Amino acid sequence: MAVEKANAVQMTTTKELKRVDKQLAELNNRFDRLLSLHVEGTITTEQFKQQNERIAQQQQDLANKKAELILALEARQDLNEQLQAFRKEVERFTNLDIDDEQVMKQVLQRLIHKIEVFEGGKIKIHYNLSNPFPSN
């Protein structure tokens, strides 16, 4: 479920990044048309400056949004790597044949950060997504 949710968020973020890139390209085209109008004398220097400032501000806003989206995608990639490592540890755990109850408790404590129990019997498990078994 966590992987599916992470993939859905990543797909949405990727779509948003593409949309921002498209808007940046449109703003570049608007600037080119504006410059042509100014060179042709269709608009005054003052009109050119005002429109250019608006375009520059919009470009800056979109560049900031793009940087945020890229950081979000990188964070999602880190999360995916952590989930993969966690999945491997869970698979290793399920393949263990542990008879000692104390050892079993220690292993589970490393895999699970906390467990919340709600009214009605609903349970929420917070897993330890960092590497629960440090390499020796």
N, CA, C and O atoms as a MOPAC input file, in Angstrom:
PM7 MOZYME 1SCF
protein

 N      0.82800 1    -1.18700 1     0.00000 1
 C      0.00000 1     0.00000 1     0.00000 1
 C      0.87100 1     1.25000 1     0.00000 1
 O      0.58400 1     2.21700 1    -0.70600 1
 N      1.93500 1     1.22400 1     0.79300 1
 C      2.82000 1     2.39000 1     0.86800 1
 C      3.48500 1     2.64900 1    -0.47400 1
 O      3.64200 1     3.80000 1    -0.87900 1
 N      3.87400 1     1.58900 1    -1.16100 1
 C      4.51900 1     1.73800 1    -2.46700 1
 C      3.52800 1     2.31500 1    -3.46700 1
 O      3.87700 1     3.20000 1    -4.24800 1
 N      2.29000 1     1.81700 1    -3.44700 1
 C      1.26800 1     2.33100 1    -4.35900 1
 C      1.00900 1     3.80700 1    -4.10700 1
 O      0.89600 1     4.59300 1    -5.04800 1
 N      0.91700 1     4.17900 1    -2.84900 1
 C      0.67100 1     5.58000 1    -2.50300 1
 C      1.84800 1     6.44900 1    -2.93500 1
 O      1.64600 1     7.53500 1    -3.47700 1
 N      3.06600 1     5.98600 1    -2.70200 1
 C      4.26100 1     6.73600 1    -3.10000 1
 C      4.32000 1     6.87900 1    -4.62000 1
 O      4.68400 1     7.93900 1    -5.12800 1
 N      3.96500 1     5.82300 1    -5.34300 1
 C      3.96600 1     5.88300 1    -6.80600 1
 C      2.91700 1     6.85900 1    -7.32200 1
 O      3.16600 1     7.59000 1    -8.28000 1
 N      1.74100 1     6.87300 1    -6.68800 1
 C      0.68500 1     7.79600 1    -7.10900 1
 C      1.11800 1     9.24400 1    -6.89400 1
 O      0.89700 1    10.09500 1    -7.75600 1
 N      1.72600 1     9.51900 1    -5.75800 1
 C      2.19700 1    10.87900 1    -5.47900 1
 C      3.31000 1    11.25300 1    -6.44800 1
 O      3.36900 1    12.38700 1    -6.92100 1
 N      4.18600 1    10.31200 1    -6.74200 1
 C      5.28800 1    10.57800 1    -7.66700 1
 C      4.74700 1    10.86700 1    -9.06500 1
 O      5.24900 1    11.75600 1    -9.75200 1
 N      3.73400 1    10.12700 1    -9.48700 1
 C      3.15400 1    10.35200 1   -10.80200 1
 C      2.49900 1    11.74000 1   -10.87400 1
 O      2.63500 1    12.44500 1   -11.87400 1
 N      1.79800 1    12.11900 1    -9.82100 1
 C      1.16400 1    13.44200 1    -9.76900 1
 C      2.22600 1    14.53800 1    -9.80400 1
 O      2.06400 1    15.53700 1   -10.50500 1
 N      3.29800 1    14.35800 1    -9.06100 1
 C      4.38200 1    15.34400 1    -9.03200 1
 C      5.05000 1    15.45200 1   -10.39400 1
 O      5.39000 1    16.54900 1   -10.83700 1
 N      5.23900 1    14.32400 1   -11.05300 1
 C      5.85400 1    14.32100 1   -12.38100 1
 C      4.96400 1    15.05400 1   -13.38500 1
 O      5.46100 1    15.81600 1   -14.21400 1
 N      3.65500 1    14.82700 1   -13.31300 1
 C      2.72700 1    15.53300 1   -14.20000 1
 C      2.78100 1    17.04000 1   -13.94400 1
 O      2.78200 1    17.83800 1   -14.88100 1
 N      2.82500 1    17.41400 1   -12.68100 1
 C      2.90100 1    18.83200 1   -12.32700 1
 C      4.19800 1    19.44700 1   -12.85000 1
 O      4.19500 1    20.58200 1   -13.32700 1
 N      5.28600 1    18.71900 1   -12.76600 1
 C      6.57500 1    19.19800 1   -13.27500 1
 C      6.51000 1    19.41800 1   -14.79000 1
 O      7.02900 1    20.41300 1   -15.29600 1
 N      5.88200 1    18.50400 1   -15.50000 1
 C      5.71400 1    18.66100 1   -16.94900 1
 C      4.86100 1    19.88400 1   -17.26100 1
 O      5.14300 1    20.62000 1   -18.20700 1
 N      3.81600 1    20.10000 1   -16.46200 1
 C      2.94900 1    21.25600 1   -16.66000 1
 C      3.73500 1    22.55400 1   -16.45000 1
 O      3.57800 1    23.50400 1   -17.21600 1
 N      4.57000 1    22.59600 1   -15.42400 1
 C      5.39200 1    23.77600 1   -15.14300 1
 C      6.37900 1    24.01000 1   -16.28500 1
 O      6.57600 1    25.14900 1   -16.70900 1
 N      6.99700 1    22.94600 1   -16.78300 1
 C      7.92400 1    23.08900 1   -17.91400 1
 C      7.20800 1    23.66100 1   -19.13700 1
 O      7.75600 1    24.50300 1   -19.84800 1
 N      5.99300 1    23.20100 1   -19.37400 1
 C      5.20400 1    23.70400 1   -20.50700 1
 C      4.88600 1    25.19200 1   -20.32100 1
 O      4.97200 1    25.97200 1   -21.26900 1
 N      4.52000 1    25.57600 1   -19.10200 1
 C      4.23400 1    26.99200 1   -18.83200 1
 C      5.48400 1    27.85000 1   -19.01300 1
 O      5.40100 1    28.96800 1   -19.52100 1
 N      6.63600 1    27.33400 1   -18.60100 1
 C      7.88900 1    28.07600 1   -18.79600 1
 C      8.17700 1    28.27400 1   -20.28700 1
 O      8.61500 1    29.34800 1   -20.69900 1
 N      7.93400 1    27.25400 1   -21.08000 1
 C      8.14100 1    27.37100 1   -22.52400 1
 C      7.17900 1    28.39600 1   -23.12000 1
 O      7.56000 1    29.17600 1   -23.99300 1
 N      5.93000 1    28.39500 1   -22.64800 1
 C      4.95400 1    29.38400 1   -23.12200 1
 C      5.38400 1    30.80000 1   -22.76200 1
 O      5.22400 1    31.72100 1   -23.56300 1
 N      5.92300 1    30.97700 1   -21.57100 1
 C      6.40100 1    32.31000 1   -21.17100 1
 C      7.58300 1    32.74500 1   -22.03200 1
 O      7.69600 1    33.92100 1   -22.38000 1
 N      8.44900 1    31.82200 1   -22.37300 1
 C      9.56700 1    32.15300 1   -23.26400 1
 C      9.04500 1    32.61100 1   -24.62700 1
 O      9.56200 1    33.56400 1   -25.20900 1
 N      8.01900 1    31.92600 1   -25.12600 1
 C      7.41300 1    32.32600 1   -26.40000 1
 C      6.75200 1    33.70000 1   -26.30500 1
 O      6.83800 1    34.50800 1   -27.22900 1
 N      6.09000 1    33.95100 1   -25.16900 1
 C      5.46800 1    35.27200 1   -24.96300 1
 C      6.52900 1    36.36600 1   -24.97100 1
 O      6.32800 1    37.43300 1   -25.55100 1
 N      7.66400 1    36.09200 1   -24.32200 1
 C      8.73500 1    37.08400 1   -24.30200 1
 C      9.25200 1    37.33600 1   -25.71300 1
 O      9.47800 1    38.48300 1   -26.09900 1
 N      9.43900 1    36.26100 1   -26.48500 1
 C      9.92300 1    36.41900 1   -27.86800 1
 C      8.95600 1    37.26900 1   -28.69000 1
 O      9.38800 1    38.14200 1   -29.44300 1
 N      7.65200 1    37.02000 1   -28.55200 1
 C      6.65800 1    37.81700 1   -29.27300 1
 C      6.68300 1    39.27200 1   -28.80300 1
 O      6.57100 1    40.20200 1   -29.60100 1
 N      6.83400 1    39.44500 1   -27.47800 1
 C      6.89500 1    40.79700 1   -26.92000 1
 C      8.09900 1    41.54700 1   -27.46400 1
 O      7.99100 1    42.71400 1   -27.84000 1
 N      9.23000 1    40.89000 1   -27.50600 1
 C     10.44800 1    41.51000 1   -28.02700 1
 C     10.27700 1    41.89600 1   -29.49900 1
 O     10.70500 1    42.96900 1   -29.92400 1
 N      9.64700 1    41.00800 1   -30.26700 1
 C      9.39000 1    41.30900 1   -31.68000 1
 C      8.50200 1    42.54300 1   -31.82000 1
 O      8.74700 1    43.40100 1   -32.66800 1
 N      7.46800 1    42.62500 1   -30.98200 1
 C      6.58600 1    43.78600 1   -31.03100 1
 C      7.34800 1    45.07000 1   -30.70000 1
 O      7.10600 1    46.11700 1   -31.30100 1
 N      8.25100 1    44.97900 1   -29.75800 1
 C      9.03600 1    46.15600 1   -29.37100 1
 C      9.99000 1    46.55800 1   -30.49600 1
 O     10.10800 1    47.74100 1   -30.81500 1
 N     10.66100 1    45.59400 1   -31.08700 1
 C     11.60100 1    45.87000 1   -32.17600 1
 C     10.86900 1    46.49200 1   -33.36800 1
 O     11.38200 1    47.39700 1   -34.02600 1
 N      9.66100 1    45.98900 1   -33.63000 1
 C      8.87200 1    46.51500 1   -34.74500 1
 C      8.29300 1    47.90200 1   -34.44700 1
 O      7.81500 1    48.58400 1   -35.35400 1
 N      8.33700 1    48.31200 1   -33.19000 1
 C      7.78500 1    49.60600 1   -32.80500 1
 C      6.29400 1    49.57600 1   -32.52800 1
 O      5.66900 1    50.62700 1   -32.39000 1
 N      5.71900 1    48.38800 1   -32.44300 1
 C      4.29000 1    48.24000 1   -32.17500 1
 C      3.95500 1    48.63700 1   -30.73700 1
 O      2.87200 1    49.15800 1   -30.47300 1
 N      4.87000 1    48.39500 1   -29.82000 1
 C      4.66600 1    48.79900 1   -28.42700 1
 C      5.82000 1    49.70800 1   -28.00100 1
 O      6.91200 1    49.66900 1   -28.56700 1
 N      5.54100 1    50.52100 1   -26.99200 1
 C      6.55600 1    51.45500 1   -26.49900 1
 C      7.53100 1    50.71800 1   -25.58700 1
 O      7.29000 1    49.58800 1   -25.16200 1
 N      8.63900 1    51.39700 1   -25.30200 1
 C      9.63500 1    50.84200 1   -24.38200 1
 C      9.01900 1    50.64400 1   -23.01300 1
 O      9.31300 1    49.65200 1   -22.34600 1
 N      8.17500 1    51.55800 1   -22.57800 1
 C      7.52700 1    51.43900 1   -21.25900 1
 C      6.60500 1    50.22000 1   -21.21900 1
 O      6.59800 1    49.48200 1   -20.23300 1
 N      5.83400 1    50.00500 1   -22.27300 1
 C      4.95800 1    48.83900 1   -22.34300 1
 C      5.79000 1    47.54900 1   -22.33400 1
 O      5.44400 1    46.57000 1   -21.67200 1
 N      6.88800 1    47.57800 1   -23.08200 1
 C      7.77500 1    46.42500 1   -23.12100 1
 C      8.31000 1    46.11700 1   -21.72100 1
 O      8.30200 1    44.96500 1   -21.28700 1
 N      8.77500 1    47.15600 1   -21.01800 1
 C      9.33800 1    46.95700 1   -19.67400 1
 C      8.29800 1    46.37800 1   -18.72300 1
 O      8.59100 1    45.45200 1   -17.96700 1
 N      7.07800 1    46.92300 1   -18.75800 1
 C      6.02400 1    46.44300 1   -17.85300 1
 C      5.70600 1    44.96600 1   -18.12300 1
 O      5.64200 1    44.15700 1   -17.19700 1
 N      5.50900 1    44.63200 1   -19.39200 1
 C      5.19200 1    43.24300 1   -19.73500 1
 C      6.36500 1    42.31200 1   -19.43100 1
 O      6.17900 1    41.18700 1   -18.96900 1
 N      7.57500 1    42.80500 1   -19.69900 1
 C      8.76600 1    42.00200 1   -19.42200 1
 C      8.89300 1    41.71600 1   -17.92400 1
 O      9.26400 1    40.60600 1   -17.54100 1
 N      8.59200 1    42.68800 1   -17.08200 1
 C      8.64100 1    42.48400 1   -15.62900 1
 C      7.61900 1    41.43000 1   -15.20500 1
 O      7.91600 1    40.56900 1   -14.37700 1
 N      6.42700 1    41.49900 1   -15.76900 1
 C      5.38900 1    40.49800 1   -15.44800 1
 C      5.85100 1    39.10100 1   -15.85500 1
 O      5.72600 1    38.14500 1   -15.09000 1
 N      6.38200 1    38.99900 1   -17.05800 1
 C      6.84900 1    37.69900 1   -17.54300 1
 C      8.00100 1    37.19500 1   -16.67200 1
 O      8.03600 1    36.01900 1   -16.30900 1
 N      8.93200 1    38.07300 1   -16.33900 1
 C     10.07800 1    37.68100 1   -15.50900 1
 C      9.61200 1    37.18800 1   -14.13700 1
 O     10.14700 1    36.20900 1   -13.61700 1
 N      8.61400 1    37.86200 1   -13.54700 1
 C      8.09000 1    37.44100 1   -12.24000 1
 C      7.41500 1    36.07500 1   -12.35200 1
 O      7.60100 1    35.21500 1   -11.49200 1
 N      6.63700 1    35.88000 1   -13.40500 1
 C      5.98000 1    34.58800 1   -13.61300 1
 C      7.01900 1    33.48500 1   -13.82800 1
 O      6.87000 1    32.37600 1   -13.31600 1
 N      8.06900 1    33.79900 1   -14.58600 1
 C      9.13500 1    32.82400 1   -14.79800 1
 C      9.82200 1    32.46400 1   -13.48800 1
 O     10.12600 1    31.29700 1   -13.24000 1
 N     10.06200 1    33.46000 1   -12.65800 1
 C     10.70500 1    33.20700 1   -11.36700 1
 C      9.82600 1    32.33500 1   -10.48300 1
 O     10.30900 1    31.40500 1    -9.83700 1
 N      8.52200 1    32.64300 1   -10.45800 1
 C      7.58600 1    31.83900 1    -9.66300 1
 C      7.57000 1    30.38800 1   -10.14200 1
 O      7.58800 1    29.45500 1    -9.33900 1
 N      7.53500 1    30.21700 1   -11.45800 1
 C      7.52500 1    28.86100 1   -12.01900 1
 C      8.85400 1    28.14700 1   -11.77800 1
 O      8.87200 1    26.94200 1   -11.52300 1
 N      9.95400 1    28.87100 1   -11.85400 1
 C     11.26600 1    28.26500 1   -11.58400 1
 C     11.33600 1    27.79000 1   -10.12700 1
 O     11.87900 1    26.72200 1    -9.84200 1
 N     10.78600 1    28.58700 1    -9.21500 1
 C     10.74300 1    28.18500 1    -7.80600 1
 C      9.88000 1    26.94200 1    -7.62400 1
 O     10.25100 1    26.02100 1    -6.89700 1
 N      8.71800 1    26.92100 1    -8.29300 1
 C      7.81400 1    25.76900 1    -8.21400 1
 C      8.50600 1    24.52600 1    -8.77300 1
 O      8.38900 1    23.43600 1    -8.21300 1
 N      9.22900 1    24.70000 1    -9.88500 1
 C      9.94400 1    23.58100 1   -10.49900 1
 C     10.99600 1    23.02500 1    -9.54400 1
 O     11.14300 1    21.80900 1    -9.41500 1
 N     11.72200 1    23.91300 1    -8.87900 1
 C     12.74200 1    23.47000 1    -7.91700 1
 C     12.10200 1    22.68200 1    -6.77800 1
 O     12.64700 1    21.66900 1    -6.34100 1
 N     10.94800 1    23.14400 1    -6.29700 1
 C     10.23300 1    22.42700 1    -5.22700 1
 C      9.80800 1    21.04300 1    -5.69900 1
 O      9.94000 1    20.06300 1    -4.96600 1
 N      9.29700 1    20.96700 1    -6.92300 1
 C      8.84800 1    19.68000 1    -7.46000 1
 C     10.01400 1    18.71400 1    -7.63600 1
 O      9.88700 1    17.52100 1    -7.35900 1
 N     11.13400 1    19.22400 1    -8.09300 1
 C     12.31800 1    18.36900 1    -8.26000 1
 C     12.78200 1    17.84000 1    -6.90600 1
 O     13.14100 1    16.66900 1    -6.78100 1
 N     12.77200 1    18.70400 1    -5.89600 1
 C     13.13700 1    18.24800 1    -4.55000 1
 C     12.15400 1    17.19300 1    -4.04200 1
 O     12.55200 1    16.21600 1    -3.40700 1
 N     10.87300 1    17.39900 1    -4.32600 1
 C      9.86400 1    16.43000 1    -3.90500 1
 C     10.08800 1    15.08600 1    -4.59500 1
 O      9.95400 1    14.03500 1    -3.96900 1
 N     10.42900 1    15.11800 1    -5.88500 1
 C     10.70500 1    13.86600 1    -6.60400 1
 C     11.93200 1    13.16300 1    -6.04100 1
 O     11.95100 1    11.93800 1    -5.91600 1
 N     12.95400 1    13.93900 1    -5.70100 1
 C     14.15000 1    13.34100 1    -5.10400 1
 C     13.83100 1    12.72800 1    -3.74600 1
 O     14.33600 1    11.65700 1    -3.40900 1
 N     12.99600 1    13.40500 1    -2.96900 1
 C     12.60100 1    12.86100 1    -1.66400 1
 C     11.79900 1    11.57800 1    -1.84900 1
 O     11.96300 1    10.62400 1    -1.08900 1
 N     10.93100 1    11.55600 1    -2.86000 1
 C     10.15000 1    10.34800 1    -3.14200 1
 C     11.08000 1     9.19700 1    -3.53800 1
 O     10.85900 1     8.04900 1    -3.15400 1
 N     12.11600 1     9.51800 1    -4.30600 1
 C     13.07200 1     8.49000 1    -4.70200 1
 C     13.76200 1     7.91400 1    -3.46100 1
 O     13.95100 1     6.70200 1    -3.35200 1
 N     14.13400 1     8.79600 1    -2.53100 1
 C     14.74700 1     8.32800 1    -1.27900 1
 C     13.77400 1     7.43600 1    -0.51300 1
 O     14.16400 1     6.40600 1     0.03700 1
 N     12.50700 1     7.84000 1    -0.48100 1
 C     11.48900 1     7.04900 1     0.21300 1
 C     11.33700 1     5.69200 1    -0.45400 1
 O     11.24000 1     4.67100 1     0.22700 1
 N     11.31400 1     5.67400 1    -1.78200 1
 C     11.21000 1     4.39600 1    -2.49800 1
 C     12.38300 1     3.48400 1    -2.17100 1
 O     12.20400 1     2.27900 1    -1.99300 1
 N     13.57900 1     4.05100 1    -2.09000 1
 C     14.74600 1     3.24600 1    -1.73300 1
 C     14.62000 1     2.70700 1    -0.30900 1
 O     14.97300 1     1.55800 1    -0.04400 1
 N     14.11600 1     3.53600 1     0.60500 1
 C     13.91200 1     3.07700 1     1.97900 1
 C     12.86000 1     1.97900 1     2.02800 1
 O     13.01300 1     1.00000 1     2.75800 1
 N     11.78600 1     2.13900 1     1.24800 1
 C     10.74300 1     1.11000 1     1.21700 1
 C     11.29000 1    -0.20800 1     0.66900 1
 O     10.95300 1    -1.28000 1     1.17200 1
 N     12.12500 1    -0.12700 1    -0.35200 1
 C     12.71600 1    -1.34300 1    -0.90300 1
 C     13.59800 1    -2.04000 1     0.14000 1
 O     13.54800 1    -3.26100 1     0.28900 1
 N     14.39600 1    -1.26200 1     0.84900 1
 C     15.25300 1    -1.83700 1     1.89800 1
 C     14.39900 1    -2.45300 1     2.99800 1
 O     14.70700 1    -3.53300 1     3.50200 1
 N     13.32300 1    -1.75800 1     3.36900 1
 C     12.42700 1    -2.27800 1     4.40800 1
 C     11.76700 1    -3.57500 1     3.94100 1
 O     11.65700 1    -4.53800 1     4.70100 1
 N     11.33100 1    -3.58600 1     2.68500 1
 C     10.68700 1    -4.77900 1     2.13300 1
 C     11.64500 1    -5.97200 1     2.19200 1
 O     11.24100 1    -7.08200 1     2.53900 1
 N     12.90600 1    -5.73900 1     1.85500 1
 C     13.89900 1    -6.81200 1     1.91600 1
 C     14.06200 1    -7.33400 1     3.33700 1
 O     14.18300 1    -8.53900 1     3.55800 1
 N     14.06300 1    -6.41400 1     4.29700 1
 C     14.21400 1    -6.83100 1     5.69900 1
 C     13.00300 1    -7.63000 1     6.16000 1
 O     13.14500 1    -8.60400 1     6.90100 1
 N     11.81400 1    -7.22500 1     5.72700 1
 C     10.60500 1    -7.96800 1     6.09500 1
 C     10.65200 1    -9.36600 1     5.47500 1
 O     10.29400 1   -10.35200 1     6.11900 1
 N     11.09700 1    -9.44100 1     4.21800 1
 C     11.22800 1   -10.75100 1     3.57800 1
 C     12.22000 1   -11.63000 1     4.32600 1
 O     11.98600 1   -12.82400 1     4.51600 1
 N     13.33800 1   -11.02600 1     4.75100 1
 C     14.31300 1   -11.79300 1     5.54900 1
 C     13.66500 1   -12.26400 1     6.84800 1
 O     13.87800 1   -13.39700 1     7.27900 1
 N     12.88000 1   -11.39600 1     7.46400 1
 C     12.21100 1   -11.73000 1     8.72300 1
 C     11.22100 1   -12.87700 1     8.52800 1
 O     11.15600 1   -13.79200 1     9.35000 1
 N     10.44700 1   -12.82800 1     7.43500 1
 C      9.45100 1   -13.87900 1     7.22600 1
 C     10.09500 1   -15.22900 1     6.93900 1
 O      9.46900 1   -16.26900 1     7.14000 1
 N     11.33300 1   -15.22100 1     6.47400 1
 C     12.02400 1   -16.47700 1     6.19400 1
 C     12.75100 1   -17.04300 1     7.41800 1
 O     13.29300 1   -18.14700 1     7.36400 1
 N     12.76100 1   -16.29700 1     8.50600 1
 C     13.43900 1   -16.76800 1     9.71400 1
 C     12.58200 1   -17.79800 1    10.44600 1
 O     11.35300 1   -17.73900 1    10.42900 1
 N     13.24600 1   -18.71100 1    11.06800 1
 C     12.57300 1   -19.70000 1    11.90500 1
 C     13.05000 1   -19.45900 1    13.33200 1
 O     14.02800 1   -20.05400 1    13.78600 1
 N     12.33900 1   -18.57300 1    14.03000 1
 C     12.77800 1   -18.15800 1    15.36100 1
 C     11.86200 1   -18.78200 1    16.41300 1
 O     10.66200 1   -18.51300 1    16.45600 1
 N     12.45100 1   -19.60900 1    17.24800 1
 C     11.69500 1   -20.23300 1    18.32700 1
 C     11.78900 1   -19.42400 1    19.61700 1
 O     10.88500 1   -19.47600 1    20.45200 1
 N     12.87900 1   -18.67800 1    19.78200 1
 C     13.10000 1   -17.89700 1    20.99300 1
 C     12.21200 1   -16.65200 1    20.96100 1
 O     12.39000 1   -15.77800 1    20.11300 1
 N     11.25800 1   -16.57800 1    21.88500 1
 C     10.29700 1   -15.47900 1    21.93100 1
 C     10.98500 1   -14.13300 1    22.16000 1
 O     10.55400 1   -13.12600 1    21.59800 1
 N     12.02800 1   -14.09400 1    22.95800 1
 C     12.75200 1   -12.85700 1    23.24900 1
 C     13.43900 1   -12.31800 1    21.98900 1
 O     13.41600 1   -11.11300 1    21.74000 1
 N     14.03800 1   -13.19200 1    21.21000 1
 C     14.68700 1   -12.79500 1    19.96000 1
 C     13.63600 1   -12.26900 1    18.98500 1
 O     13.85800 1   -11.26900 1    18.30300 1
 N     12.49000 1   -12.95100 1    18.92300 1
 C     11.40000 1   -12.52700 1    18.04300 1
 C     10.92900 1   -11.11500 1    18.41300 1
 O     10.68500 1   -10.29600 1    17.52600 1
 N     10.80100 1   -10.82800 1    19.68900 1
 C     10.37800 1    -9.49800 1    20.14700 1
 C     11.39000 1    -8.43100 1    19.72700 1
 O     11.01300 1    -7.34600 1    19.28600 1
 N     12.66700 1    -8.74700 1    19.86700 1
 C     13.71200 1    -7.78000 1    19.49100 1
 C     13.67400 1    -7.48100 1    17.99600 1
 O     13.82200 1    -6.33100 1    17.58300 1
 N     13.47900 1    -8.50500 1    17.19900 1
 C     13.40800 1    -8.31100 1    15.74900 1
 C     12.20200 1    -7.44700 1    15.39400 1
 O     12.31400 1    -6.52100 1    14.59000 1
 N     11.05900 1    -7.74600 1    15.98800 1
 C      9.84900 1    -6.96100 1    15.72100 1
 C     10.00100 1    -5.51600 1    16.17200 1
 O      9.51700 1    -4.60600 1    15.49800 1
 N     10.66200 1    -5.29300 1    17.29300 1
 C     10.86700 1    -3.93000 1    17.77300 1
 C     11.73200 1    -3.12500 1    16.80600 1
 O     11.58200 1    -1.90700 1    16.71000 1
 N     12.62200 1    -3.78700 1    16.09900 1
 C     13.45000 1    -3.08600 1    15.10700 1
 C     12.65900 1    -2.76100 1    13.84700 1
 O     12.92800 1    -1.75500 1    13.19100 1
 N     11.69300 1    -3.59500 1    13.50100 1
 C     10.90800 1    -3.38600 1    12.28600 1
 C      9.76900 1    -2.38400 1    12.47300 1
 O      9.40600 1    -1.66900 1    11.53900 1
 N      9.20700 1    -2.33500 1    13.68400 1
 C      8.01700 1    -1.51100 1    13.92400 1
 C      8.36400 1    -0.35300 1    14.83900 1
 O      8.90300 1    -0.54400 1    15.92900 1
 N      8.04600 1     0.86300 1    14.37700 1
 C      8.30000 1     2.07100 1    15.17100 1
 C      7.25800 1     2.19200 1    16.28500 1
 O      7.60500 1     2.34500 1    17.45600 1
 N      5.96800 1     2.12200 1    15.90400 1
 C      4.91200 1     2.14600 1    16.92100 1
 C      3.63000 1     1.59400 1    16.32300 1
 O      3.47100 1     1.53300 1    15.10400 1
 N      2.71700 1     1.19300 1    17.20300 1
 C      1.41300 1     0.67000 1    16.80700 1
 C      0.35300 1     1.47200 1    17.53500 1
 O      0.39700 1     1.62200 1    18.75600 1
 N     -0.60800 1     1.98800 1    16.76400 1
 C     -1.72000 1     2.73300 1    17.35700 1
 C     -2.98200 1     1.88300 1    17.24300 1
 O     -3.26500 1     1.30500 1    16.19300 1
 N     -3.73300 1     1.81700 1    18.33500 1
 C     -4.99800 1     1.09000 1    18.34100 1
 C     -6.10700 1     2.09500 1    18.60800 1
 O     -6.06500 1     2.84400 1    19.58400 1
 N     -7.10700 1     2.10100 1    17.71800 1
 C     -8.20400 1     3.05700 1    17.80900 1
 C     -9.47000 1     2.36000 1    18.25800 1
 O     -9.56000 1     1.13200 1    18.24800 1
 N    -10.45400 1     3.16600 1    18.65600 1
 C    -11.75000 1     2.60700 1    19.03000 1
 C    -12.31400 1     1.85700 1    17.84000 1
 O    -12.11500 1     2.26200 1    16.69500 1
 N    -13.00000 1     0.79000 1    18.09800 1
 C    -13.55500 1    -0.02100 1    17.02600 1
 C    -12.58100 1    -1.07200 1    16.52900 1
 O    -12.90100 1    -1.83500 1    15.61700 1
 N    -11.39400 1    -1.11800 1    17.12000 1
 C    -10.43400 1    -2.14900 1    16.76800 1
 C     -9.52700 1    -1.83200 1    15.60000 1
 O     -8.74600 1    -2.68800 1    15.18500 1
 N     -9.60700 1    -0.62400 1    15.05300 1
 C     -8.73000 1    -0.26100 1    13.93700 1
 C     -7.29900 1    -0.10900 1    14.45900 1
 O     -7.07200 1     0.46400 1    15.52400 1
 N     -6.34400 1    -0.62800 1    13.69500 1
 C     -4.93600 1    -0.60200 1    14.08800 1
 C     -4.13400 1     0.09300 1    12.99700 1
 O     -4.34700 1    -0.14700 1    11.80800 1
 N     -3.20900 1     0.95800 1    13.41000 1
 C     -2.29200 1     1.60900 1    12.46900 1
 C     -0.87800 1     1.29700 1    12.92300 1
 O     -0.50000 1     1.57700 1    14.06000 1
 N     -0.09400 1     0.71000 1    12.01300 1
 C      1.28100 1     0.33200 1    12.31900 1
 C      2.22600 1     1.30300 1    11.63400 1
 O      2.13700 1     1.51100 1    10.42400 1
 N      3.13400 1     1.89900 1    12.40400 1
 C      4.16100 1     2.79700 1    11.87500 1
 C      5.45500 1     1.99600 1    11.80600 1
 O      6.05000 1     1.64900 1    12.82600 1
 N      5.87200 1     1.71400 1    10.57600 1
 C      7.06600 1     0.90200 1    10.39300 1
 C      8.31700 1     1.76300 1    10.44100 1
 O      8.27800 1     2.95800 1    10.14600 1
 N      9.40800 1     1.14900 1    10.80900 1
 C     10.71100 1     1.80300 1    10.79700 1
 C     11.24900 1     1.68400 1     9.38200 1
 O     11.74200 1     0.62700 1     8.98900 1
 N     11.15300 1     2.79100 1     8.59500 1
 C     11.55300 1     2.71800 1     7.19700 1
 C     13.03800 1     2.92400 1     6.99200 1
 O     13.54800 1     2.65500 1     5.90400 1
 N     13.74800 1     3.39300 1     8.00600 1
 C     15.19900 1     3.41000 1     7.86900 1
 C     15.65600 1     1.97000 1     8.02800 1
 O     14.87400 1     1.11200 1     8.43800 1
 N     16.88700 1     1.70300 1     7.71500 1
 C     17.37300 1     0.33300 1     7.77300 1
 C     17.28800 1    -0.18200 1     9.20800 1
 O     18.07400 1     0.23700 1    10.05800 1
 N     16.34500 1    -1.08700 1     9.49100 1
 C     16.16300 1    -1.55300 1    10.86000 1
 C     17.26700 1    -2.46900 1    11.35300 1
 O     17.41800 1    -2.66200 1    12.55900 1
 N     18.04200 1    -3.03700 1    10.43800 1
 C     19.12200 1    -3.92200 1    10.83200 1
 C     20.42900 1    -3.36300 1    10.31200 1
 O     20.78200 1    -3.59900 1     9.15700 1
 N     21.16200 1    -2.61800 1    11.14700 1
 C     22.39800 1    -2.03100 1    10.67800 1
 C     23.36800 1    -3.11800 1    10.22400 1
 O     23.43500 1    -4.20000 1    10.80800 1
 N     24.11900 1    -2.80300 1     9.16600 1
 C     25.09800 1    -3.75200 1     8.64500 1
 C     26.25300 1    -3.90300 1     9.61900 1
 O     26.70800 1    -2.92700 1    10.21500 1
 N     26.70900 1    -5.09900 1     9.77100 1
 C     27.84700 1    -5.34700 1    10.66800 1
 C     29.10300 1    -5.43300 1     9.88600 1
 O     30.17400 1    -5.63800 1    10.45800 1

